[in-house]
Amino acid sequence: MPLYRLDTLLDVTRKIYEQFKGDEVSTEHIAPILGQTPKSGSFLQKMADLRSYGLITGSRDKIKVTELGKQVTLFKDEAEKNAALQEIVSNIPLWRIFLDKYGYNIDEKNFWVELVRITGAERFDAQKEAKSVRRAYLKDVAHIKPVSDEPTQTPQNGEVVSKEADRTWDMEALPTESKIVQVNIRYPERNESRLEIKEWGDYEVFRQYIESVLLKLGIKQPTSKKDESEPAERQENNPI
């Protein structure tokens, strides 16, 4: 895992590119721009992390900003910047796995177990490092903001979310006569979608998934939203 976070490295990339453009340059000339010396541990670590993210290329003594580094520094629109950030984050192997598996959020609960499975680390080490690894990943992917010129389709139900709509949503589950949970989801512009889920536990998983997707799109639950805990009618009965 890189020591320096992406926000710091993007700033370093910008400073190097603004000063030297795409030319190969000695690290002895780069270090003073960053207020460091070329042999210091922190400077060498930054150069190593820049390489890991694919922002620079070259030898230990001479480097230049990559096309990817240029793209994320000077971009024609947010879509291009976002595409560059996706690639930059994916250049870190562990981040690429997390991005494919979790997207832009990771539940802290039992995350260390996943670290053991993915990395083969000892349980004690995974428990010790899980919090910092999760924090580092979330800080890096926070730079990625999905951009689309077309309405974004929410998975699982096919409902379309408009970019220009009132970006709020709410969701509730209602027990039906057949003891199947009916989920009503109201999206921006108050469009509504319904589907049926056979198990209450599946509803909870579905709710968390939809919540993470819509929040990533910047669509927030209204503060006056009904409580999404088990409806009173269900609380009086045994779980499905």
Secondary structure, DSSP 8 states (H G I E B T S, - for coil): --SS-HHHHHHHHHHHHHHHTT--EEHHHHHHHTTS-TTSHHHHHHHHHHHHTTSEEE-SSEEEE-HHHHHHHS-SSHHHHHHHHHHHHHTSHHHHHHHHHHTT----TTHHHHHHHHH---HHHHHHHHHHHHHHHHHHHTT-----SS-EE-TTT--EE-TTS--B-EEEEEE-TTS-EEEEEE-GGG-EEEEEES-HHHHHHHHHHHHHHHHHTT-B--TT----S--HHHHTS---
